[in-house]
Amino acid sequence: MNLGGTGLAQRETGPYRIIAILWVLVFVSGCQTLIIAPILPQISDQIAVSESLLGTLITAYAVSVGVFALITGPISDRIGRRRILLVGNTIMAVALILHWFVWDFASLFGVRGLAGIAGGILNGASIAYVGDYFPREQRGWANGWLFTGMAAGQIAGVPLGTLVAERFGFRFPFLVFGLLLAVALLLLWLYVPQPDVELSDQLTLRSALAGYTTLLGRRDVVAAVVIFVIMFGGNSLYITYLPTWLKTTLGAGGGAIATMFFFGGLGSILAGPPAGTLSDRIGRTRIIIAVSIGITIVILATTYLITSMWVAYGVFFIVMGLFTARATPFQTLLTEMVASDKRGSFLNLTLGMGQIGSGLGGALAGAAYASVGYRGTTLGAAVAMVIIGLLVWLFLPETIGQTEDGSPSMASGRPTDTGGD
């Protein structure tokens, strides 16, 4: 059943404007997620919470994202990605503004959970929109640029937010992010059309459960879900307590941590578009496996290499660049594994479970950091990266070289004004 927008609306909007608007959404949404790790020391000081509990703030957000992603996936397959983006964006703006009013750890935990609900609604919507709007041979290019929004959050939003949190309190950056997200909401309302793709013709609890059951009957889908849980969990193991470790071992302050995230974001911006475009040409899985090997090596070397903050900047630049170089082709691959009327459910299933993995990783990171130190958490993260590479190699298909109907396709790497499936 086709409930999408018209082709005319798509041509009038154009692919570059679509990417620009989605970029703003990803930038602001990414800022509010990424800033938690670097401002954990400020949160601990300002609301008097123990280090072992700090990781649960990530858990509150991530678990909410995971649960509501599962709920929202089938809904987006029925009503379309544009409406989901609008609803999720509105709730997220409200949730971020409410951060200004928190007074203790419990209230902060609660608003992070509310932000997670919005994150679950938005979770796979932008990527699914790219899958709906762009033809297969251009999705790596589009997702590569979309991922630079998250990276720009590291470069600008997270460092500035960290410095602001240190000067004015941890609540203030979230208020600013909420107001910026309201601007993104206006842009979405005015300029982002519903792609003209085939959507689901039913939406009931039974149909949603049947859809997930069908997806989970596929071995490659199960592998993708497991990969996402391990990937997000491993990332949390590595990143969550890195700022705290740097503060303890090197005396790093808020300015130094902000600078590190600046370099990490720069690495992501430089890596994302080339990795996506290259995956359009030579294949998704080759890039994912090769980059996973590189990530493993750098993570294992982190605590041995970092003897100064300048070294930390370089290491984080490389790690975040590699994270993005893997994430871009991987999430693009997911848009190509199922048809458009199941794309929202599939992406929300994988990304939602990944967020649950992130939450578990954050909680595990707290326990590991308290018991065996940061070197132990990096070892766990490195093992996770090895497992990811193996699972991709064994179970995930290569999709480049075929169109949605299975016929040969030539990748141009350039955007056009037509999209969808």
Summary of the structure (lengths in Angstrom):
residues: 421
radius of gyration: 20.1
end to end distance: 13.6
largest distance: 60.0
contacts: 1670
relative contact order: 0.18
helix: 81%
strand: 1%
